[in-house]
């Protein structure tokens, strides 16, 4: 029996161990999609305790605690940080097969040197040890990023954001990690949401004038894209349950926009026309700037109305949508390709049923502009686990060029999440190692180690047009 989480964790073959050591173990991290706060990175405050670092805003853990039966007062309620930590420790031993069990113990090992498994029996001692170490220093956001060997972080920023903290961070001379914005204009697309009208007001403030038409909205967004570009932005990001494709003329679009800013409810058809037009506009802008367009497809959000009203979005009440996505996505990509305005694009699916849909879609639109110009994004959110990662990697290997894959993202709000990259790299090396040991690929350790290093860092660095080392 293998020892739990030893140096060869998840690596069962000689090949896997070799290529992990030579190609992945020391390779730096490019975190090109996350939800870290640039304000927190700039202010660089020491966390109060391990609960603040671990449980604050982590809806992965919150869902697990709810599923175990923990009262909400210990999750998002007013119980003390220590009480919340002890409740998390109560849940952890029961997370058999859940990636949270692995992530929890990777983080304890890598940042705190704790090799014990967390349980109610040792929770008090681990609480004390972690907090003593935090108090002694080395756990500010910047220290954790540098300790994790992260060379670049792309945050996720609303189109109306001032980017003031990015500017301040760009002036810092001692911080070794590059922090750049990523353009996230979801609020522009969410015209049927209550947040749309306040967001338009925020955009008006950002551009210094009223936005009175759909044409005016596009002009304002173009100016914001120009601003983000000057601030070093290399990527955009969109979260959509599906990709619609319904064309409309400018007169129709102006009428739809007018209804939206008046707070009137739009039909599904009107929403699809508006979303199609705005996505095409965005794609054209990104292609002109040389940006990467990320499309996160397939989340069904805010399912629990009662808890959404109480806690808001991103609190653990989202799940996987099961709509068909192929036709609309194909028509959208094709509409940009026909006009030579299809940017480099990363396609993520939250529903694993669509792994082969996206994996096969890539080949329709590849060009020599970039190696694997259209990418299949890493296993995301509910797929961010051992089985999900292997399934995504296998689908990409079967249908595309795995060796040119741009690799893992944390998609996280936590500064302790970087061992997820290690988790991914171990799974990648184990999968390739299996293929070698089964005689499905030659035992070329030097080449395979380079491939692993490329997937872990180099491919993304080149794809996003950055020099990070």
N, C-alpha and C positions, 0 to 999 in steps of 0.2 A: 504493500500500500504506500502511495506517495504521501509525503508530509504535506500538510495544508500550507499553501501559499509560500513555498520555499523559492529559492532562486530560479528554479525551473518551472514555476507556476504556469500552467497551460501549455507547456512545451514538453511533448512526450517523445520526440524523436531526436536523434543526433543532428540531423539536418536543421530542424527547427531551432535547436539550441545554438547551433553555430551561426545561422544567419541572423538570429535575434541579437546575439552578442556583437557580431561584426557590422550589422547593418542598421540596427534599431536602438539598442540600449543607450548609446550616448548621442544619438541624433537629436538635434534641437527640435522645438515645437513651433509651428506657425499656426496660431489659433485664428483662422480666417472667418469663423462665424461663432460669435458668443453673445452673451447678454450682460457682460460685465459693465459696471458703471464707470465711465471715465472720470466722473466726479470723485468716486471713491478711490480710484487709482491716483488721482492728483493729490487729494487730501491726505492719503496714505496713513490713515489712523490705525492704531493698534486695536484689534478686536477686544471686546470686553471679556470674552470667554469662548470655549469650544462650541457652545450651543449657538452663539451668534455666527460663528464661522460655518457651522455644519447645518443648522436647521432653519436659519432665517431665509425665507423665500424659496426654500427647496421643496417644490411641490411633488417631486419624486418621493421623497421621504414622507411628506404629508399624506400622500395616497396610501402608502404602505401602513402608516400608523392608523389611518381610518379603517383600512381593511382588517387590521388586527383587532380593532374595537376600541381604540383609544379615544377618549372624549376630546372634542374640539378645543376645549379650554387648555389642553396640553399641547395643542398643535399650533393654532393661530390665536388662541385666547390669552388670558392674562396671567396664567401660571408663570412662575419664575423660570429663568433660563435653566437653572439646575433641575427643576422638576420636569421640564420638557426633555432635557438630556436623559434623565433617568428613565423616562417613558420610552424614548428611542432605544435605549439599551435593553429595555424589556422586550421590544419587538425584534431586535436584530437576530437573536438565535433562531427565530422561526422563519427567517427569510431564505429557506433552502431553495436553491435554484434561481434566486433573484439576483440580478447584477448589483443591487444595493449591498448585498452581503460582501461581495468582492470589493466594491468601491470603498465601502466603509473601512475594511481592513487594509486595503492598499494605502489609503490616506493615513491611517494610524501608523502604519509601518514607515511610509516614506517621509512624513513630516514630523512624527513624534517618536519614532523608533520603538513603537509598541507592537510586539509580536503576539501578545495575548489576543484571544477573540473576545469581543465585547459582550458582556452579559450582565444581568442584574447583580451577580455575585461580585464582579470587579468594577462595576460602574463608578462607584465612589472613588476608588483609587485612580481610575483612568481620568475621571473628571478633574481630580486634583493634579495629576501629573501634566495633563494637557494645559491646564490653566497656569500652572507654575512656569511651564515653558513659554507660553504666550506672554506672560508677565515679564519674563527674562528678556524677551525680544526675538526678532526674526520672523514675525508673523504679520507684518503689515502687508497690504496688497502688493506693493512693489517688491518687497522681499520674497513673498511667496511666488510671484511671477518669475523673478530672477532665479530663485532656488529651483524652480521647475524647468529651467533652461528654455524659456519661451522667448523667441526672438521678435515676434510681432503679434499684436492683438488687433483684430478688427471688431470694434464694437458695433452695436446696432442702433442707429440714430434716426429719429423722425425727421422728415423733410423740413420741418419748421425749426429744428433745433439750432441754437446759436453756435454750437460746437466750441463754446468758450473754454471748456476743460481740455479739449484736444489742442487748442492753441497754446494753453499754458503748459501742457505736457510736452509739446513740440519744442518749447524753449528750455526744458530741463536738460542739463548737460550730464548729470550723473546716472540717470536711469537708462539702462542698456536696452530695454525693450521698446520697439517702435509701437505706438498706439495710434491707429488711424480709424477714421469713421467709415461706416458702411451705410449707404442710403436706404432707408426703410420707409417708403411712402404708403404704407397700408391704409393709413387714415384717409388718404386721398381716394382710395378705391372703395372704402366703406361708406358710401354715400347714403346708405339706408340706416346707418347706425346713429344713435343720439349724439355721438362724439363728433359727427361730421361738421356741423355748423360751428361749434367752438374751435375745431381744428382750422376751418377756413379763416376764422378770425385771427388765429395764431399765425397763419401764413400771411395774412394781410399785414400783420405787424412785422413779420420777417422781411417782406419785400417793400414795405413802406407805402402801400396803396391798397385800395379796395379791389377785390376780385369779384367782378360782376358778370362773368360769362365763362363758358367752358374754354373758350380761346384764351381768356385771361388767366384761368387756372393753369393751363398748359404753359403759358409764358412765365408765370410765377414759378412753376416747378422747374422749368428750364434754368431760370436764374439760380434756384437753389442747387440744382445739379452742378452748375458752374462753380458755385461757392464751395460745395463739397469737394469738387475736383481740385480746387486750389488748396484745400486743406489736406490733400493727399489721398482722398478716397479712391479705392480701386474696385469697389464692388457695391452692388445693390442687392436688396433682399425683398422677396414678396412671399407672404403666407396666404395660400388660397386653398379652399376645399376642393376646387376643380378649376380647370382652365376653360373658360367659355370662348366661343368664337361666333359672334353675331355682328355683322357689319352694319353701320348706320351712317347717314349723311350728317353734315354739320348742323343742319337745321334740327334734326331729331336730337342730336347730342346737346344742343343748347337748351332745348325744351326739357330734357332729362335733368340737366344740371340745375335749371331753374326750379324744378320740382324739389330737387334735393336740398337746395339752400333755403327753400321755403318750408322745409320739414315735412313735405308730403311723401307718402309711402309710394315707392316705385314697384312696378311689376317685375317678376323674374326676367321677362324679356328685356325690359328697360335696363335692368341691372347688368345683364349680359352684354348689351350693346355698349353701355358706358365703360364697363371693365375692359372689354375688347379694345375699344378705342384708346383708353389710357395705357393699357399694357403695350400696345403697338407703339404709342408715342414714347414710352419709357425705353423700349427696346432700341428704337432708333437713336435716342439720346445716348444710351450706354455704348452702342456700337461706335458712335462718333468719338466718344471719350476713351474707348479702349477698355471700358470696365467689364467686369464679370457680372452677369445677371444670375442670381440664385432664385429658384422657384421651389418653395416648400409646399408640396401638394398633399392634401388629404386629411387635414385635421377637422374634426367636428367639435367646435369650441363651446364652452359655457353651457354644458348640458343641464346642469342643476340650477334652475332659476332661483330657488330659495337661497342657495349658497352664493350665487353670483351677486345677488342683491346685497348680501351680507359682506362678502369679501372682495368682490370684483374679479377681474380676469386673471389668468395665470396663477390660479391657486389650487389646481389639481382636479378640475372637473371637465377636462377635455378628453376626447377619445378619438378613435380612427373612423373616418368617413369611408363609405363603400361605393361612392359614385363611379361611373365609368369616366375615364379621363383621356383616353387615347385620341379620339377624333378631334376634340377641341384643341388639345395640345399640338397635334400635328398641323392643324390649320393655322394656328398662331405662329408656330415656328416657321412654317412655309411662307406665311405672309411677309415675314421679315426677310427670309432668305431670298425671295423673289426680287426684293429691292436692294439686295446686298447690305442689309442693315440688321442682320442677325448677330448679336454680340456673342462672345464666349458665354456659355450657359451651363449652370449646374442644376440638374434636375433631382430633387429629393422626393421620395414617396413615403408617406406614413403608413400606407397599407401595403404589406408585403405581397399581396396578390398582384400588385402592379410592378414588381421587380422586373419581370420580363417585358412588360409594356415599355418601361423607361429604358431598360437595357437594349431593346431592339430599336427604340426611337432614336437613340444616339447616332446610329450609323446612317440615318437618312440625311443628316445635315453636317457631317464632318467635312472640314476643308483643311488645306495645308497652312491656314492662318495660325494654327496652334496644334500641338499634339493633343489629340482627343479634345478638340474644341468644345464639343458638347459632352459634358461629364455626367456620370451617374453618381449623385452625392452619397455619402456614407450612410450607413444604417442610422436612422434618426429617431430620437425620442423613444417611442414604445418599441422600436427595433434595436435600440442601443444596448444590445446584450449579446451573449455568446452565440446563440442560434441566429439572431437577426443579422449580426455582422457576417457570420459565415455564409448566410443565404445571399446577402447583398454582394459579397466578394465573389461568390461562386457564379451568380448571375452575370456579373460584369465580366468575369473571366471567360464564361461561355459565349458571351455575345459581343464583347469589345476587346480592348487592350488593357488588361489589368495593370500592366507595368507602367502605364501613363496616368494612372489614377491619382487624383490630388488629395486623397487620404481623409483623415479623421478631423472632426471638429468637436469642441466640447459642448456647444449650444447651451452654455450654463451661465448662471448668475453667481457661482461660487468660485472663490479663489483657491479652493482646495480640490478642484475638479480635474487637475491636469493628469493624475494617474489614469484617467480614462484613455489618454493617448497610449500609455503603456499597455493597458488592457487590450486595446485595438491592435497594437503592434504584436503582442504575443499571439493573439488569435490569427493575425495575418501570417506570421511565421509558422505557426502550427499547421495552418492549411496548406501553405506551400510545401512545408516539410513532408506532409502526408503524401502529396503528389509525387515528390521526389522518391520517397521511400517505397512507394507503390510502383515505381518504374514508369510513371506518367510524364516525368520531366528529368533531364539529365542532372547529375550531381555536380553542378557548376557553382560551387559555394561563393566564389568571388563575384560572379555575375549576379547571382540571386541576392547576395548581401547588398549589392549596389541597387538592385530593384527595390528592395525593402527600404533602403535609405531614401530612394527617390520618392516612393509612395508616402513615406513618413514626413518628408520635408521638401525635398528638392523640386518635385513636380509642381507643388503649389506655389513655391517661390517664383518659379519661371512663369507659370500660368497667370499669376496675378501681376506679373511685370515688376517684381521688387527684387532688391538686392539686400539680403538680411544678415548674412554671416559676417 
